[in-house]
Amino acid sequence: MDPTSVSERENVTLTCRTKCTLDPITVYSWYKNGQPIPNSNTSSPVYILFSVSSEDTGRYSCAVEGHEDLPSAEETLTVRYGPKNTSVSISPSGEIVEGSSVNLTCSSDANPPVDKYTWYKVTYKNMSMRHSGQRYTIHNISSEDREGYYCEALNIIGRETIPVHINVICKYDTFCLFFVHCNFTDFILTSCIYKPKILQQCFPGFLWWGWGLS
């Protein structure tokens, strides 16, 4: 195998060699992790992996067709790649009430492993770095923290940045509304009663009330 360690999109050459005398017309079979590689049988002892990806990481071997019970020793291919499948877990999960704390944890698949996790906050004015490290705790969270946070995963190959959505609900504000209950007789208004009602409503947001007939 040449080379045995590559970055994604590079090529790898596998060469099958033996000291045995082979038939002039020989077919070679190729294997990955002990399983045949589909459509890989060749009449040449050379097999090329073009533009490899992280999925090509594994152990490779070869054999002569008809003698698959005598495979070669395995060679291991290592593929380096930048962060991918980056995700953020939020604790506690679900709704986060304003004023409480929330823990964010960023994870990513990368080879070599991620060197650095960085947390950013983007507002309509600018973008600022808030924390360096895989875990980030936001204290005294507010409704403005719902959106705008990003986690960036970085290694020597590349980086990946993903947005974070935090389900923040604001504290309940108590206010008083007057409900109007009206009576109609034959579609003629006969009376109305004003009833004060104490409500709890979370802002920002709008609550729409309609008028009903009783």
N, C-alpha and C positions, 0 to 999 in steps of 0.2 A: 504494500500500500504506500502510495506516495502522493501527497504527504499524509501523515496520520492525524494531524490536527489542522483544521482550516476554519476560516470564517464563512458565513453563509454566502452563497453565490459563487464560490470558488469551485474548481474541478478537482476530482480525485481519481487517480489511476490505480486500478487493481491489476496485478499480473500474477497469473497462475504458473508455477514452475514445478517440475518433477525431474528426478534422476532416472525415471523409468523410460523405456523406449515405447513411444506411442505410435498408434496407427497414423499414417499421413493425414487421414481425414478424421480429425478428432473434434468432438463437440464438448465444450466446457459448460458446466453448470455452476451457477453462482448463488450464494446463500447469505442471508442476513439474519443474525440471531438464531441460526439453525434452521431457518425456513427458506424454501426456494424463493428467489426473487422472480416475480412474474415476467415472462417474455425476456429473460436475460440469457438464455442459452446462446453461446457464440461459437463460431469455428475458430476464433482467435483467442489466444491465451490472455488477451488484454481486454479489460472491461472498464469503461470510464463512467464515473458518476458526474454528470454535468450540473453545474449551478446548484450545489447541495444546499439543503435547508436543515433546520434543527431536527426534522423528522428522519434525516439520514444517519443520525448518530446511532452507532451500534457495532456489533461484531460481524465481520465478513469472512467468508471462506469460499473455497471452490472445490470442484471435483470433476472427474472425467465422466462423461455420460456413459452409463452402463456399469460404473464403479462408484456409485454414489455412497456406498458403504465405506469408502476410503477417502473421506474429505481431507482437505488441508487443515493445518492449524489455523485458528482464527486470528484475525488482526482487528484491532479496535479503532474505529474512526470517531474522533471527537470534533464536534462542530461548535464553534463559538458564535454567539448571536446576542444581539441587543435585547433589552427588556421588551417583553410582550405579555399579553394577557394580564396587564396590570389592573389591580382592583383595590378597593378601599372598604374595610369593614368598620362599622360604627357601633360603639357601645356607650350607653345602652341603645338597643335597637328600638325602632318605632318612633313615637312622638317624643320630642325633647322640649321640655318647657323652658321658656326664657329664664335666665338667671342660673340655670344649672350648668353642670360640666359635661362634656362629651369627649370620648376618647376615639381618635381616628388611627387606624392601622393600615399602612399601605404595603401591598405584596405584589411581587412580579416574578415572572419566569425569565431567567437570563443565564447565559453561560459565557464568561464567568459570572458568578453571582453579582447582584447589584452592589455597586460601591457606595452609592449615596442616594438617599431619599430626601427630597426637598418639598416643602409645603409653601404654596403661594396663595395670596388673596388678591383678587382682581376686583377693582371698583371702577366706577365710571371715570375716575380721575387717573388712576395708575395701577400698576401691579407691584406688589411688595412681597418679599420673602418673609414668611412668618416663623418657619422652624426648619431645622435640619435634623433628620432622623426618621426611622421607620414609623415611630409612634408620635402622635401629636395630641395634646390635650388642650381643648378650648375651654377656658373658664368663663363663667358668667356669660353664657352664650345669649345672643339676641336674635331677633327676627331677621336682621340684616345678614346673619351668618348662614341663611338657608342656601344661598348660591354664592359662587365666586371663589370657592376654594379649589385648588388643584394640587394633585400629587405628581411629582416628577421622579421617575426611576432612572438611574444613570449607571452605566458601566463603560468599560473602555471601548466597546463596540458601538454603542448608541444610547438613545434615551427614548422614553415614552412618557407622555403627560396625559392625565385623565382628570375630568371634572368630578367634583364631589357634591352630592345633594344631601343636605341635612334637613330632616323633617322637624323644623322648629315651630312650635306653637307659642304664641305670646301669652302672657299672663292674662287672666280674665279680668276685664274691667266691668264694674257694676254700674248700670245706669237704669233710668226709669222711663218707661213708655206708657202712654195712655192708649188703651184699646177702646174703640167705639163699637158698641153693640147696638144695632138698630133693628127695630121691629117694623115689618111691613104688613099691611092688610090690603089685599087686592091691589098689590103693587103701589100702595100709597104709604108713605112714611108716616108712622104713628108715634114712634118714640125712639130716643137714643139714650143709652147709658154710657157714661165715661168710666172706664175701669182702669185704675193705675196698675201697672204690672212691673215687677222687678225682674230684670233679665240679666244674663251674663253673656257677653259677646266678646269674641276674640278679635282684636284688630292687628294688622291692617286687614281690611275686607269689608264687604258690604252685605247687609242682610235686607232683603226686600220683603215688604209686608203687603198683602193684598186685602181688599175689602170684600167681605162675604155677606151673603144674605142669610138670615135665620128664619 
